[in-house]
C-alpha cells in the first residue's frame, strides 16, 4: 500500500524540522499513539491503537528516524505487531522552504498482514490517507502553538 502527498506549514523549515524531531510532539501528533518512549538516538518504542473498519487493535513496535539530512529530509521506519496483525512501513519526508512557508512532501509504503489486512484490505488506503492528514493537522497545531 502506497500513500503520498504534501502539506504546507506557515513556518520556517527549521521550525518544522525541530518539531518533527521532538518525541513529545510526535507522540501528540501521531494518530493512535498511546506511548512513545526513547530507546536510543532516533529510535522509539511505541504503543499504538488503531482501527481499520471493524478491526481494532493495539500494536507494540518500534519507530526509527533514519537518513536524516537536517533540515531537508528524513526517513521514518515503523515496525509493529499485535493481535490484529503486523505492520511494516517506511515513509520519506522532504521539507522545502518557499516564501517563508515549509512544504512537506511525503511518500510511504506499508506491508500489513493478519486479520487487519484480510478484513480491512479495501479500506487501508483510505485510512492511511486519513491518518496522514490527521498527523499533519495535529503537527500544524503544534507549529501554531510555538
N, C-alpha and C positions, 0 to 999 in steps of 0.2 A: 504494500500500500504506500503510495507516494502522496505527499502534500507539499504545497509551495505557495508563497505569497509575499506580500510586502506590507509594512506598516510604517507610518510616518509619525515621528515624535517632534514636538515643538521644543527641542532641547539640543544641546551640543552632543556630538558623538562621544566625547569623553564622559559626559554625564550618564548617557545611556549605557555606555560600556561599564562604568563603575557599578551601576545598578544591576546589570546582568551578571556581575561577578560577586554580588553580595548575597551570601547564603540566606539571610533573613528575607531579603526582597524576593529571591527565587522561591522560597517556601510560601510566601504570601501570594505571589503571582501565579504559581503553577496550580491549575485546577486539580483538585483531588488530593493534594499533598497534605498528609497529616503530620509527618515528621521529616525533617531533613537535617541529618547530623553529619558534621565534617568527619572524614575518615583519613585525612591527609590533604596534601596540596591538590585542590581542584577535584576532589573525589568525595562523594557524599553517600551515606546510607539513607535510603528513602522508604517511607511507608506511604502508599498511595491507595485511595479508594475511588474506584470509577465504576460507571455503569454504561454498558452498550446495549441499548434496547432493554430486554428483560433480564439480562445477565449483569449482576452486580457482584463486586468482589474487592478484596484488599490484596495488594501486591507488596511484597518486600523486595527491595532491589538496590541497585547502585546507579548513581548518576555521576558521570565524569565529564569534565570540560577539558578538551584537548586541542591541539593545533591552534593555539592562541597566537594571534598577531595583533597586539593592542594598538589602537582601538578599532581595528579594521574587521577582524573575523575570528570566529571560534567554531569548534565542533562540539556538540553535546552527544554523549552516548548514554543510553538508558538500557538497563537490563533488569528484569524482574520476573517474579513468579508468584502465583497464589493458586487457590482452588480453581478459579475460572480458567487458568491457563498461564502462558508465559508471553512476555513481550521483549523484543529486542528492537531498539530504534536508534537511529543516528540522524542528527539534524545539523545543518550548517547554517550559521548566521553570518551575514555580511552587513556591516554598518558603513553607510556612505553619508557624508555631510553635504548638504545643498541648501544654500541661502539661510544658514543658521538653524536648519532642521536636520534631523537624522532619519534616513530611510533605512529600515532594517529589511533586508531580503532574506527569506528563509526557504530552505528546501529540506525535506525529511523523507525518510523511508523507514517503515516498520514491518517486522515479521511478528505475527501473532498466532499462537497455537492454543489448542484446547477448546473448552466449551465456548469461550467468548468468540473464538474465530468461527466455530461451526454454527452457532446460533445467530451471532450478530454480524456475519461477514458482509451483508449488503449495507449495513448501517455504519461500518467502521470508517469509511472515507468521510462521510458527513460529520461523524462525531469528531474525527481528527481535525477537520477544518474548524468546527465549533470550538474545540479546546484551544487551538492555536489563537483564534480570535479572542477568546476569553483571557488567555495568558497576556496578550499584548494590551488589552484594555486595562487589565489589572496593573501591568507594568507602567502604563501611561498615568494611572492614578499615583503610583509611586514617584514618577517623574514630576508630576504637578505638586506633590507634597514637599518637594525639596527645593 
